[in-house]
Structure formats: structure tokens, C-alpha cells
Amino acid sequence: MAQGQNRNRKLIPQAANAMEQFKYETAAELGIPNYQGYLGDLPSRMNGAVGGNMVKKMVAAYEQSLAQGQQPPTPQVTNQQPTP
């Protein structure tokens, strides 16, 4: 990848391990065995499905917590400049 193109940073770095585990669980639910992140032999549709389903689950969990009267914490996002 060209230098300066990686802008995919975690807002909360301490959640990196949990997000990785979440990714593998989602892939398993979609029937993708032995998912290891990007797999060049899988079509982009399959890799994209993992991320898309992760987002669906996170939105559903947030909506459910709101429906139960809980206000989940919202991370504070700052404008971080990517480091070269």
C-alpha cells in the first residue's frame, strides 16, 4: 500500500483485540472458516460482508441499549492527523 494511504485507525486503541475477536466471530457466522482478516483468495464481496455485518451488529446493539433506556458512552473523536 502506498505510504500515507492507511487511514483505518481505531478510535479507542484499547479495543483492538476485542474488535479482532468480533471480526472472527462475524466471519464464522457468515460461514467463512479460518478467517484471518484479508484473504486474497476470497472475493472482495466476502471480505466486505464481514465488515458490513459487524457494522449492522454494532448499530443493533446501540439501538437496543437506547430502547432499554440506557445511554451508551459515545467516544470523543478528535481530528487526528495521520502520522507518516
KAFEN-V582523 format. One record per residue. N is the residue number from 1. RES is the residue in one letter. PHI is phi in whole degrees, -180 to 180 (none if undefined). OMEGA is omega in whole degrees, 0 to 359 (* if undefined). D_CENTER is the distance of its C-alpha to the mean C-alpha in Angstrom with 1 decimal. Layout:
N:RES:PHI:OMEGA:D_CENTER + N:RES:PHI:OMEGA:D_CENTER
//
This chain:
1:M:none:180:19.9 + 2:A:-64:180:22.2 + 3:Q:-63:179:22.3 + 4:G:88:182:20.6 + 5:Q:-93:183:18.1 + 6:N:-84:181:15.0 + 7:R:-111:183:13.6 + 8:N:-86:181:9.9 + 9:R:-115:177:10.4 + 10:K:-74:176:8.9 + 11:L:-69:178:11.0 + 12:I:-123:185:11.8 + 13:P:-57:181:12.4 + 14:Q:-66:181:13.6 + 15:A:-92:185:10.3 + 16:A:-58:181:9.3 + 17:N:-65:179:11.0 + 18:A:-65:179:9.7 + 19:M:-68:177:6.0 + 20:E:-63:179:7.8 + 21:Q:-62:178:9.9 + 22:F:-60:179:7.7 + 23:K:-62:181:6.7 + 24:Y:-67:178:10.5 + 25:E:-64:180:11.5 + 26:T:-64:178:10.0 + 27:A:-62:179:11.6 + 28:A:-63:178:14.7 + 29:E:-64:179:15.0 + 30:L:-84:178:15.0 + 31:G:83:177:17.8 + 32:I:-101:183:16.4 + 33:P:-75:176:18.2 + 34:N:54:180:17.6 + 35:Y:-68:181:14.2 + 36:Q:-126:184:13.8 + 37:G:85:180:11.0 + 38:Y:-70:176:12.9 + 39:L:-123:184:16.1 + 40:G:-62:181:18.8 + 41:D:-84:176:20.8 + 42:L:-95:176:18.3 + 43:P:-65:182:18.4 + 44:S:-60:178:15.7 + 45:R:-61:180:15.8 + 46:M:-70:179:14.6 + 47:N:-64:179:11.8 + 48:G:-67:180:10.7 + 49:A:-64:180:11.3 + 50:V:-64:180:8.6 + 51:G:-63:180:5.8 + 52:G:-63:179:8.4 + 53:N:-71:175:9.0 + 54:M:-62:180:5.8 + 55:V:-64:178:6.7 + 56:K:-58:180:10.2 + 57:K:-66:181:10.0 + 58:M:-66:178:8.8 + 59:V:-66:179:11.5 + 60:A:-62:179:13.9 + 61:A:-65:179:13.7 + 62:Y:-66:179:14.4 + 63:E:-63:180:17.1 + 64:Q:-64:180:18.6 + 65:S:-66:177:18.9 + 66:L:-68:180:20.6 + 67:A:-65:179:22.9 + 68:Q:-86:177:23.9 + 69:G:85:178:25.0 + 70:Q:-97:175:22.5 + 71:Q:-106:180:21.1 + 72:P:-66:179:17.7 + 73:P:-65:177:17.4 + 74:T:-105:181:16.0 + 75:P:-65:177:14.8 + 76:Q:-84:183:17.4 + 77:V:-101:175:16.2 + 78:T:-112:177:18.8 + 79:N:-76:180:19.5 + 80:Q:-97:177:18.9 + 81:Q:-84:179:20.6 + 82:P:-63:179:19.0 + 83:T:-92:181:21.2 + 84:P:-70:*:23.0
//
